[in-house]
């Protein structure tokens, strides 16, 4: 299998596993796998400690870098947390079973991360078009100028969440979409596909959270709030994660 652990995975039993590319996710999908044992199912709380909801993301020192010889990242406020995002800078981050169980015991949802940054533009386009057919006679030509939207990776990512026992993804696109509005429209449609597949495989509680990053023309422009430039990405998603910058001149 193409799964890798973090640098400390050889020293701990509950290694944080991830995929570096969508190609690795495809390779994983070629090998039949059963649902992971030992992961507690999500059970909603019968009562809440607060009237609102709280989402926490542990972007810890550029990702989860805990080592047995170093200080640990701890989280002690599960009763106040509705959703926890297990974050790292790998293409697909899978929360470890221990973290999933800790969240589910307290009625909190645990999300993994789907991220495109740096050289991730090619994979971000692949996310939309899915697996391309192989031809022996050369590339296919199309008279259509529209970008296709494939459910392939929405299906695989939802199945992965179901197989590992977590509850969805933070979608973090921090590279420009050079296809412009055509690609952003396709991405919005793909988010709706992921949302639908997560509900089908994981359950109605599953979440696909959009991170404030690219805008409708494909540029990477953090808005620090929900507005007309990022609204199309929010509408098909379960929720919206604004950028970290807080401006006193306006609400987030």
C-alpha positions in Angstrom: 0.0 0.0 0.0 1.2 3.5 -0.7 0.5 4.8 2.8 3.3 6.5 4.7 3.7 7.4 8.3 5.1 10.6 9.8 8.8 10.7 10.6 8.0 9.3 14.1 5.7 6.5 12.9 8.3 3.8 13.5 8.3 4.7 17.2 4.6 4.9 17.9 1.8 2.5 17.2 -0.8 5.0 16.2 1.0 6.5 13.2 -0.5 9.4 11.3 -0.9 8.1 7.8 -1.4 10.1 4.7 -1.2 10.3 0.9 1.3 12.6 -0.9 -0.7 12.7 -4.2 -4.0 11.7 -5.7 -2.0 9.0 -7.7 -1.2 7.4 -4.3 -4.8 7.5 -3.4 -5.6 5.7 -6.7 -3.0 3.1 -6.0 -4.5 2.5 -2.5 -7.9 2.0 -4.0 -6.6 -0.8 -6.3 -6.1 -3.0 -3.2 -9.4 -4.2 -1.5 -9.5 -2.9 2.1 -11.9 -3.6 5.0 -13.3 -1.0 7.4 -10.8 -0.3 10.2 -11.5 -2.1 13.4 -11.1 -0.4 16.8 -12.5 3.0 15.7 -15.5 4.2 17.6 -18.5 5.4 15.5 -19.6 9.0 15.8 -22.4 9.5 18.3 -24.0 13.0 18.6 -24.2 14.5 22.1 -27.5 14.4 23.9 -26.8 17.8 25.3 -24.3 20.6 24.5 -22.1 22.7 26.8 -22.8 25.9 24.7 -25.5 27.3 22.5 -23.1 27.6 19.5 -20.7 25.4 17.7 -16.9 25.4 17.7 -14.5 24.2 15.0 -10.8 23.7 16.0 -7.9 23.1 13.6 -4.5 21.9 15.0 -2.1 23.4 12.4 0.7 22.6 14.8 4.2 23.8 13.9 3.4 23.4 10.2 1.6 20.1 10.7 1.5 17.4 13.2 5.1 16.9 14.2 4.9 15.3 17.6 7.9 13.1 18.5 8.2 10.7 21.5 11.2 12.8 22.8 9.3 16.1 22.4 6.3 17.9 23.8 3.0 16.6 22.7 0.1 18.5 21.2 -2.9 18.1 23.6 -6.5 19.1 23.4 -8.6 19.2 26.5 -11.8 20.9 25.5 -13.7 18.2 23.6 -17.0 19.1 25.4 -16.9 22.6 23.8 -15.8 21.4 20.3 -18.3 20.4 17.6 -15.7 19.6 14.9 -11.9 19.0 15.0 -9.7 19.2 11.9 -6.6 17.0 11.9 -4.3 19.0 9.7 -1.0 18.5 7.9 0.6 19.6 4.7 0.2 16.3 2.8 -2.3 15.9 0.0 -4.7 13.8 2.0 -4.3 13.6 5.7 -6.0 10.7 7.6 -6.7 11.3 11.3 -5.1 8.6 13.5 -7.6 6.2 15.2 -6.7 7.5 18.7 -7.7 11.0 17.7 -10.9 9.8 16.0 -11.8 7.9 19.2 -11.1 10.8 21.4 -13.4 13.0 19.4 -16.2 10.4 19.0 -16.2 9.6 22.7 -17.1 13.2 23.3 -19.6 13.6 20.5 -17.2 15.7 18.3 -16.7 15.1 14.6 -13.1 14.5 13.4 -12.1 15.7 9.9 -9.1 14.9 7.7 -7.5 17.4 5.3 -7.4 17.6 1.5 -4.9 20.3 0.6 -3.4 21.7 -2.6 -0.5 24.1 -2.3 2.9 24.8 -3.8 3.1 22.4 -6.8 -0.4 21.1 -6.3 -2.0 22.7 -9.4 -1.8 19.6 -11.4 -3.4 17.5 -8.8 -6.1 20.1 -8.2 -7.0 19.8 -11.9 -6.9 16.0 -11.7 -9.3 16.2 -8.8 -12.0 17.5 -11.2 -11.4 15.4 -14.3 -10.7 12.1 -12.5 -8.8 9.2 -14.1 -8.1 9.9 -17.8 -8.5 7.0 -20.2 -5.3 5.7 -21.8 -5.2 5.8 -25.6 -2.8 4.0 -28.1 -3.7 6.4 -30.9 -2.9 9.7 -29.3 -4.8 12.2 -27.2 -8.5 12.6 -27.7 -9.8 15.9 -29.1 -13.0 17.5 -27.9 -15.0 20.3 -29.5 -16.3 21.3 -26.0 -14.6 24.1 -24.1 -16.2 23.1 -20.8 -14.2 21.4 -18.1 -15.6 17.9 -17.1 -16.4 17.1 -13.5 -15.8 13.6 -12.4 -17.2 12.0 -9.2 -14.1 9.6 -9.1 -12.2 11.3 -6.3 -15.3 12.4 -4.4 -16.2 8.7 -4.3 -12.7 7.6 -3.2 -12.3 10.2 -0.5 -15.7 9.5 0.9 -15.0 5.8 0.9 -11.6 6.4 2.6 -13.4 8.4 5.4 -15.9 5.5 5.9 -13.1 2.9 5.9 -11.0 4.8 8.4 -13.9 6.0 10.6 -13.6 9.8 10.3 -16.2 12.3 9.4 -15.1 14.3 6.4 -12.6 16.9 5.2 -11.3 20.4 5.3 -10.8 21.4 1.6 -7.8 23.7 1.4 -7.0 25.0 -2.1 -4.0 27.3 -1.7 -2.7 27.4 -5.3 -4.1 29.4 -8.2 -6.7 27.9 -10.5 -5.3 28.9 -13.9 -8.4 27.6 -15.6 -10.1 30.7 -14.3 -13.9 30.8 -13.8 -14.3 27.6 -15.8 -12.2 25.7 -13.3 -13.8 27.4 -10.3 -17.3 26.5 -11.5 -16.1 22.9 -11.9 -14.6 22.9 -8.4 -17.9 24.2 -6.9 -19.7 21.4 -8.6 -17.1 18.9 -7.3 -17.6 20.1 -3.7 -21.3 19.2 -4.1 -20.3 15.8 -5.3 -18.0 15.2 -2.3 -20.7 16.4 0.1 -23.2 14.0 -1.4 -20.7 11.1 -1.3 -19.8 11.8 2.3 -23.4 11.7 3.3 -23.9 8.4 1.5 -20.8 6.6 2.8 -20.3 8.2 6.3 -23.7 9.5 7.3 -25.7 12.7 7.5 -23.3 14.2 10.1 -20.4 14.1 7.6 -18.8 17.5 6.7 -16.9 19.0 3.8 -15.5 22.4 5.1 -14.2 25.0 2.6 -11.2 27.1 3.6 -11.2 30.7 2.5 -8.5 30.8 -0.2 -9.1 31.1 -3.9 -11.9 33.3 -5.3 -14.3 32.9 -8.2 -11.8 34.0 -10.9 -9.2 31.5 -9.8 -6.8 33.8 -8.0 -5.4 33.0 -4.6 -6.9 35.8 -2.6 -7.8 35.3 1.1 -10.9 37.4 1.9 -10.9 36.9 5.7 -14.7 36.8 5.6 -17.6 35.4 3.6 -18.4 37.6 0.6 -19.4 37.5 -3.1 -15.9 36.4 -4.2 -15.9 33.2 -2.2 -19.7 32.5 -1.7 -19.9 30.0 -4.7 -17.5 27.7 -2.8 -19.5 28.0 0.5 -22.9 27.2 -1.0 -22.2 23.5 -1.9 -20.1 22.9 1.3 -21.1 22.0 4.9 -19.3 25.1 6.3 -16.8 27.8 5.7 -13.4 28.3 7.5 -12.3 31.9 7.2 -8.6 32.8 6.9 -6.7 33.3 10.2 -6.4 37.1 9.7 -8.8 39.1 11.9 -9.6 42.6 10.8 -11.2 44.9 13.4 -12.8 47.0 10.7 -15.3 44.3 9.8 -16.8 41.1 11.1 -15.3 37.8 9.9 
